[in-house]
């Protein structure tokens, strides 16, 4: 067991180093030698755990997704416990994927680097597609739940609305990342909130929350 734990710890150490390099200098700056120096370990040790730059990027991207998805899961649990509208849970959950602070900006740079690399690598592309699929599935489940409580009309096409919301959020994220001065974080969240309001149009029968109403702390 200790050897397995050490193996995972070393891989996480390398992934953290890769993430820092990408955040500070971009994907092109990532090399085995630079990653080893950033992680404080030998080149040979990095090569023992990862055979290529793409393998390091794949694992790093997976760690980023795991952190984000863990935060989203915790957010959903907290929000449901206080009876929040599904609309607001979706808004807050999508915000975890956006580069709205230093940590999330670093995470998004890793995701952006991975997306670029995935365009030319079927294995990486499949991983990216699976991640997007999980996001759409979460949104679809949220919309279905909202239909059951009255926030979303029963006639709404769940898959279509989930795809529209995901695409809208991705577009806002790309514009904010490229030019945060022109589209600051508060404007991003306001625009996303306006879009969600066109989908989540009803009051929640189960929680008694009307559109725009958040629970008090």
C-alpha positions as CSV (number, residue, x, y, z in Angstrom):
1,X,0.0,0.0,0.0
2,X,2.7,2.6,0.8
3,X,4.3,2.0,-2.6
4,X,0.9,2.6,-4.4
5,X,0.4,5.8,-2.3
6,X,3.9,7.0,-3.2
7,X,3.3,6.3,-6.8
8,X,0.1,8.4,-6.9
9,X,1.7,11.2,-4.8
10,X,4.6,11.5,-7.3
11,X,2.2,11.6,-10.3
12,X,0.2,14.4,-8.5
13,X,3.5,16.2,-7.9
14,X,4.3,16.1,-11.6
15,X,0.8,17.2,-12.5
16,X,0.9,20.2,-10.2
17,X,4.2,21.2,-11.7
18,X,2.8,20.9,-15.3
19,X,-0.2,23.0,-14.3
20,X,2.0,25.8,-12.9
21,X,4.2,25.9,-16.0
22,X,1.2,26.0,-18.3
23,X,-0.4,28.8,-16.2
24,X,2.8,30.9,-16.2
25,X,4.4,30.2,-19.6
26,X,2.0,28.2,-21.7
27,X,2.0,24.6,-23.0
28,X,5.0,25.1,-25.3
29,X,7.2,25.7,-22.2
30,X,6.4,22.3,-20.8
31,X,9.3,19.8,-21.1
32,X,10.3,16.8,-19.1
33,X,13.4,18.7,-17.8
34,X,11.5,21.8,-16.9
35,X,8.7,19.8,-15.2
36,X,11.3,17.9,-13.2
37,X,12.9,21.1,-12.0
38,X,9.5,22.6,-11.2
39,X,8.5,19.5,-9.2
40,X,11.9,19.2,-7.5
41,X,12.5,15.7,-8.7
42,X,14.8,14.1,-11.3
43,X,14.2,13.8,-15.0
44,X,14.4,10.1,-14.7
45,X,11.7,10.0,-12.1
46,X,9.4,12.0,-14.3
47,X,10.1,9.7,-17.2
48,X,9.4,6.7,-14.9
49,X,5.8,7.9,-14.4
50,X,5.1,9.5,-17.7
51,X,6.3,8.4,-21.1
52,X,5.5,11.6,-23.0
53,X,4.4,15.2,-22.7
54,X,0.9,14.2,-23.8
55,X,0.7,11.7,-21.0
56,X,1.6,14.4,-18.5
57,X,-0.9,16.7,-20.0
58,X,-3.6,14.0,-20.0
59,X,-3.1,13.3,-16.3
60,X,-2.9,17.0,-15.4
61,X,-6.1,17.7,-17.2
62,X,-7.8,14.7,-15.4
63,X,-6.7,16.2,-12.1
64,X,-8.1,19.6,-13.0
65,X,-11.5,18.0,-13.9
66,X,-11.5,16.0,-10.8
67,X,-11.0,19.1,-8.6
68,X,-13.7,21.0,-10.5
69,X,-16.2,18.2,-10.4
70,X,-15.6,17.6,-6.7
71,X,-16.3,21.3,-6.0
72,X,-19.5,21.2,-8.1
73,X,-20.7,18.1,-6.3
74,X,-20.1,19.8,-2.9
75,X,-21.9,22.9,-4.2
76,X,-24.9,20.9,-5.3
77,X,-25.2,19.2,-1.9
78,X,-24.9,22.5,0.0
79,X,-27.4,24.3,-2.3
80,X,-30.0,21.5,-2.2
81,X,-29.7,21.4,1.6
82,X,-30.9,25.1,1.8
83,X,-33.6,24.6,-0.8
84,X,-31.9,26.7,-3.6
85,X,-33.6,27.0,-7.0
86,X,-32.1,24.6,-9.6
87,X,-31.5,27.7,-11.8
88,X,-29.1,29.1,-9.2
89,X,-27.4,25.8,-8.6
90,X,-26.7,25.6,-12.3
91,X,-25.3,29.2,-12.4
92,X,-23.0,28.6,-9.4
93,X,-22.0,25.2,-10.8
94,X,-21.0,26.5,-14.2
95,X,-19.1,29.3,-12.6
96,X,-16.7,26.7,-11.1
97,X,-15.6,25.9,-14.7
98,X,-14.9,29.5,-15.5
99,X,-11.6,31.4,-15.0
100,X,-13.0,33.9,-12.5
101,X,-10.2,33.9,-10.0
102,X,-6.5,32.8,-9.9
103,X,-7.1,29.1,-9.2
104,X,-9.9,28.7,-11.8
105,X,-7.9,30.7,-14.3
106,X,-4.9,28.3,-13.9
107,X,-7.3,25.4,-14.3
108,X,-8.8,26.9,-17.4
109,X,-5.4,27.4,-19.0
110,X,-4.7,23.7,-18.5
111,X,-8.1,22.9,-20.1
112,X,-7.4,25.2,-23.0
113,X,-4.0,23.7,-23.6
114,X,-5.5,20.3,-23.5
115,X,-8.2,21.2,-26.0
116,X,-5.6,22.5,-28.4
117,X,-3.6,19.3,-28.1
118,X,-6.7,17.1,-28.3
119,X,-7.5,18.4,-31.8
120,X,-4.7,16.3,-33.2
121,X,-4.7,13.3,-30.9
122,X,-7.8,10.9,-30.9
123,X,-7.1,9.7,-27.4
124,X,-6.9,13.2,-26.0
125,X,-9.9,14.1,-28.1
126,X,-12.0,11.2,-26.7
127,X,-11.1,12.4,-23.1
128,X,-12.2,15.9,-23.9
129,X,-15.4,14.7,-25.5
130,X,-16.2,12.6,-22.4
131,X,-15.7,15.6,-20.1
132,X,-18.0,17.7,-22.2
133,X,-20.5,14.9,-22.2
134,X,-20.5,14.7,-18.4
135,X,-21.1,18.5,-18.2
136,X,-24.1,18.2,-20.6
137,X,-25.4,15.2,-18.6
138,X,-25.2,17.2,-15.3
139,X,-27.1,20.0,-17.0
140,X,-29.7,17.7,-18.4
141,X,-30.3,16.1,-15.0
142,X,-30.6,19.6,-13.5
143,X,-33.2,20.6,-16.2
144,X,-35.1,17.4,-15.6
145,X,-35.2,18.1,-11.9
146,X,-36.3,21.6,-12.6
147,X,-39.1,20.3,-14.8
148,X,-40.3,18.1,-11.9
149,X,-40.5,21.0,-9.5
150,X,-41.9,23.5,-12.0
151,X,-38.9,25.8,-12.8
152,X,-38.7,24.5,-16.4
153,X,-41.7,23.8,-18.6
154,X,-42.4,20.1,-19.2
155,X,-42.4,20.8,-22.9
156,X,-38.7,21.8,-22.9
157,X,-36.3,19.7,-24.9
158,X,-33.9,18.6,-22.1
159,X,-30.9,17.6,-24.3
160,X,-31.3,20.7,-26.5
161,X,-31.4,23.1,-23.6
162,X,-28.5,21.4,-21.9
163,X,-26.4,21.8,-25.0
164,X,-27.4,25.4,-25.4
165,X,-26.5,26.3,-21.9
166,X,-23.1,24.5,-22.1
167,X,-22.3,26.3,-25.4
168,X,-23.4,29.7,-24.1
169,X,-21.2,29.2,-20.9
170,X,-18.2,28.1,-23.0
171,X,-18.6,31.2,-25.3
172,X,-18.7,33.6,-22.3
173,X,-15.7,31.8,-20.8
174,X,-13.6,32.1,-23.9
175,X,-14.4,35.8,-24.3
176,X,-13.7,36.5,-20.6
177,X,-10.4,34.7,-20.7
178,X,-9.2,36.5,-23.9
179,X,-10.3,40.0,-22.7
180,X,-11.3,40.1,-19.0
181,X,-11.3,43.9,-19.1
182,X,-14.0,44.0,-21.8
183,X,-16.0,41.2,-20.2
184,X,-15.3,41.1,-16.5
185,X,-16.4,38.3,-14.1
186,X,-19.6,40.1,-13.0
187,X,-20.7,40.7,-16.6
188,X,-20.1,37.0,-17.4
189,X,-22.2,35.9,-14.5
190,X,-24.9,38.4,-15.3
191,X,-25.1,37.3,-18.9
192,X,-25.2,33.7,-18.0
193,X,-27.9,34.4,-15.4
194,X,-29.9,36.2,-18.0
195,X,-29.7,33.2,-20.4
196,X,-30.7,30.7,-17.6
197,X,-33.7,32.9,-16.8
198,X,-35.0,32.1,-20.3
199,X,-34.9,28.4,-19.5
200,X,-35.9,28.4,-15.8
201,X,-39.0,30.4,-16.1
202,X,-41.3,29.0,-13.4
203,X,-41.6,29.0,-9.6
204,X,-40.4,25.8,-7.8
205,X,-43.4,24.0,-6.3
206,X,-41.2,21.8,-4.1
207,X,-39.0,24.6,-2.6
208,X,-41.3,27.6,-3.1
209,X,-38.6,29.6,-4.8
210,X,-39.6,32.0,-7.5
211,X,-37.4,33.1,-10.5
212,X,-34.6,35.4,-9.2
213,X,-35.2,34.4,-5.5
214,X,-32.2,33.0,-3.6
215,X,-32.4,31.5,-0.1
216,X,-31.1,33.7,2.7
217,X,-28.1,32.5,4.6
